[in-house]
Every structure is written in C-alpha cells, then in structure tokens.
Amino acid sequence: MALNSHSFRLAGRGSKPGDTVIDVGGVRIGGAMVVLMAGPCAVENEKQIIAAARGVRDAGAHILRGGAFKPRTSPYTFRGLGKEGLKLLALARKETGLPVVTEVMTPHDVGIVAEHSDILQVGSRNMQNFHLLEEVGRSRKPVLLKRGFAATIEEWLFAAEYILAQDNPNVMICERGIRTFETQTRNTLDLTAVALVRQLTHLPVIADPSHASGRRDLVPALALASIAAGAQGLLIEVHPDPDSALSDGHQSLSCEGFAAAVGQIERLAACLGRPLHPRLAETQTSWTR
C-alpha cells in the first residue's frame, strides 16, 4: 500500500501541513531557504578542525560538521578522538561562530555529546537503535536522523516518530544514499526519496551527497540534483587536505572545492526561488549558546 502523510502520526503532513523550521543558533533549517552543513568526516587535531571550520565558514557554510565518535566498518581504522574531539569541535564553534553537528552512537553518550554540540546526529547504522532514538528525543536537542543504508522510507520516517514521541519536535531527516547492486559508487543517492518525503513529512529534509557517492568528483553534481529534488539542506564533507584525511578523504572536497560548489549551489537555489540562508555574519554579531 502506498504511503501517505497520514501514515505517520507525528512526522506526517496530516498532523502539520506547513514545514517545520528548526532554529539552531540563528540558522533556520527547513522552509524555503537552503542550509549548508560542512566539515571533515572526523576531527583529527586542533589545527585540522580549526582550518576546516574557517574554510567552510568563509565559503558560505552555516553549520560545522565533524565526527568525534566514528563508527567504522573495520575496527582497525581511525575511529575518532572521542571526548577530546568533542572539545575541539566546541573550540572550533567558539573560533568561527558556526553551530556544530556531530554523531552520537550510544544512549550513554547523549549527555556529553549534547553538552558540546548543537545538533545530535544519528548515523545510518543506528537509525533503528530505538533506545538511542528515545534518548536523543529526551535530550530536546535538535536531531539529524540519517536514513539507514538498507532502510525503506517507511522505516526511516517511523524512526523519526520515535524521537518525536519524546516531545522533541526538532528533528530533521537526511538521505545519505542506499546500498544497491552498483559498485562504481559507495551508495546510490535516492533522489526519489528526497522528493517523496518532502510530500510526506513536514520535517526538514537534508541530503548528504558525500556518503551517497563516496567520490569527491561527483559531490557537486549530486548536491545540485538534491536541491532540485527539494532538499532543504546539504551535508558535505570538507577537509583542508583530503588526500591526507584519516577518514573518507576520497569523498571529501577541499575548502577551495567546496567554495566552488557553493557558488553553483547558490545560483541554482536562486533560480528555484529558494535562496541560501544568509551567512551567520549577516544575521548575528557573536555566537551565544
């Protein structure tokens, strides 16, 4: 049976016809304007994260992304700095004024991640970790919920319901590619899902072209396609030196590459009548928590 907006008690447009807009430190996520979240896959050291934060801010990003806790397929690869990485993200926020989004992996860590960040990310592998969903819901922090790489749209939106059911209305959902038979890309970006969930839910819809492709040469084109399909924001991996990155360098743009992509995104968004969100420097003079 085909889904409709009444299939979802809290996330569906049947409960709220208009778009939810989530204010994060002066950045309004949802509605007509396009928001850019950018930064490295993993926080590696202070120099790297500060350089990345300054680079993406100057290019036009509104929110800094960065991983302190990293779920990796292999246990032998870099898995993040943990609590030290959270402190460095908070330092980068203080240096640049950019709000921070970072992943939380366990219910036990929700408190400390919430203390150092502004948006809690639930990663693809944890989309159906229902105890974690309920805990981030109880935190009342804004939550970025990534689609599981093998999840249906129905499962994805019901995962959002778990968070919303804890009286936390500040949920945004992120399409980051699904696993298919294709081997030339890391995943397959489901643009059909982007267009469809924009009809089904009032929650802000974000697209992650970096994880969807796994190839930096494809990221700008997929970013543009996502905006054309209706995404209200983008989550893009950016590293000061992608070739030396400890995690996902092959899908990360350089700061210069990100700046060039932002120019393209800005022009397309304007043509669609959905301009980029104003830069933080244009809307506030200092960062306040």
N, C-alpha and C positions, 0 to 999 in steps of 0.2 A: 504494500500500500504506500502511495506517495506521501511524503511528509508534508505537513502544512504548519503554519505559525501557531496553531492551537495544540500541536503535538507536545509543546514544551511549556509547562505551567508558568515558569518564571522568565525563561530566556526568550520565549516566542513573542512575536509582534501582537499576538492576541491579547497579551497582558499589558503591552505598552507599544502603541503604534509608532510613536516617534523614536528617534535614535537616542540611546544613552550617550551622554558625554561625560567623561571622567576627567576631572581637573587634577593634574599632578604637577605641583609646583609652578602653576601658571601655564602649563601646557594642557590644552583641551583636546583629549583624544576621543574621536567619534564625531559625528556630524559631517559637515561638508569639507572641512579643511583636512589636508594631508599632513601627517606627523611622521618624522623620520627618527628612528632609533638606530644608533650605530656605535660600533666599537669592536674590540677584539673578542674572539671566541673565549680566550682565557686571559686572566690577569697574570702576568709573568713577573713583573717587578715594578717598582715605583716609576722609573724612567719611562718604561714602555706604556704604562696606563696613562700617565700624565700627557705624554706625547700624543697618544691616540685620542684622548679626551679633547685636547686643544685642537687637534687636527679636524675631528668631526664637528666640533662646535663651530670652528671658523668656516667650514664648508657648508654649514646650514642645518646640522642635526639638532634635534630638540631634546633628545634623551640619550644618555650614555648606556650602552650595554656592555657587559663584561662578565665572565664566568669566574667565580671563586671556587665553587664546587663543580667538578666536571665529570659527568657520567661518561665513561669511555667503553667502547667495545672490548678493547684489550686492557687488562689490568696492569700492563707494563708500560703504558703510555702516560704522559703527563696528565694528572687528574686534578690540577688546580692547587692553589695555595691555601684553600680553606679560609679560616678566620682571618689570617693575615691578608688574604685577597680582599675580604670584605672591608678591612680597614683602609686598604689602598683605594678601593672604589669610593669610600667616603671622603678620602683626601682629594681624589680627582673631582668629586662633586664640589667640594669647597673651593678648589682651584678654578673651576670653569663655570660653576652655576648650573650645570646640567643635572637634572634628576637622574637617578640610577635604576636600571632594571637588571636583576641578576637571578640566577636559578636557585631554588631551594629543593633539596632532594628527599628530606625526611621530615616527618612531623616534629621530631625533636629539635630540628634546626630552624624552625619557622621564627621563633623569637629573636634569635641573634641575626638572622638574615633581615628580618623586618626592621631591626634596630639600625642597620647600616645601609638600607636601600629604600627606594620609594615605590617600586613595583616588584612583586614576587612573581617570578616565572616558574611555571610548572612545565617541565620538559616533556617531549614526546613520549619518552619511556615511562613517565609517571602519570600519563593522562588518566589512567584508570586506577591509580593508587588512591582509593576512596578515603582512607584515613588522612592522607596528605591534603586532599581536596577540602575536606571538612576543616582541617586545622588552618589552612590559609584563609578559608572563609571566615573562621572565628577571629582571625587577626584584624579584620576590617581593612587591611591594606589593599590597594589595587592589585589585581592578579592578571597576569598574561598567561593564558592557557593554550599551550601548543597542541595541535592535533597529533594523535598517535600515528606512527608511520603505517599502521595497518588498520586504522580505525575508520568506521563509517561516519558519515555526517551525523547520523542519529546518535551514535555513541559519543561523539565529540560534544554535541550540544547537551546531552544528558550529563556528561561530566561537568559542564558549566553549571548545570542545575544543582549539583552537589555543593558548589561554592555559594551560589545564590541562596540556597536554602538555609544557609547560616546567617542570613540577614546581611550579606555583603553584596551590595549592588554593583561594586566596582570591578567588573570582570570584562576582559577583552579576550577575544579568541584569535589564534594565529594559525594560518595554513602554512605548513613548512615542508610540504611535499610528502607523497606517499610512496611506498615500495611497490614497484611493478616489475615486469619482466625485463625492462630496459637496463642495459649495462653501461651505456655511454655517459650516464649522469648518475649522481648519487641517489637521487629520488626523482619523482615526477611531480612537478608543480600542478596541483589540481585547480585550475582556474575556474572550472565549472563549480567547484565547491565555494570559491570566493563569491561568485555571482549568486549562487543559490542561498548561501547563509545570509547574505545581505537582504534577501527577501524574507527569510525565516525568522531572523533574530534582530532585536534592537541593540544588541551588544556591539561595540566597536570591533571591526574585522581588520586584522593585521596580516600581512604576507611576509614570509621570510624567503627571499629568492636565493640566499646563500646556501642554506641547508637543502633547499629544493633541488639545486643544480649540482652543488659540490664543485663548481667550476667558476672561477672569477670572471672568465671571458663571457659567461652567459648571464651574470648577475644584472648588469644594466638593462638588458632587453627584457628579462623576466620582471624586473622592478616596474618597468613601463607597462608591461602587459597586466600586472597585478593592479595598478592604478586604473587602467582602462576597464578592468573587470569589476571595479568597485571597492577595492581595498582602501581603507581609511588611514592606513599607515604602513610603513615598511620597517623591517628589522634586518639590518645589513651588517655583515661582519667586515670590519676595517682594522687594519694593523699597520703601524708605521713602517714595518719591513716584513711583508707577508712571507717572503722566502725563508725567513729565519724564525717564523712563528712556531711555538711549541704545540699548537693545536690548530688544525684546519686552515693552514696558510694557503693551501691550494684554492680555497673558495673565498679568501679574504681580499678585498680591494685595498690598495694603498690609499693614504689620505688624499693624494692627488687624483687617483682614480675615482674615489668617492666624490670629490668636488666636481669632477666632470659629469658623473652620473646625476648629481643633484641638479645641475643645470638642465639636463634633459628632462628629469622628472618635473622640475618647476615649470618648464614650458608646456609639457603635456597637461599637467594639472590645471594650468591656467586656461588652456583650450577647452577643457572639460567643465570649466566653471567651478573647479574645486581647488582653490589655490593652496600652496603650502602654508602651514601655520606660521605666523610671524615668529621670527627668531626671539629667543628669550631676552636678548639685549634690547629688543624693541618694546618689550612688554613689562620689564621689571628692571630695577637698578641693582638689586642684590638678591642673592639666594637666601630665603628664610625657610626653615622647616615647618 
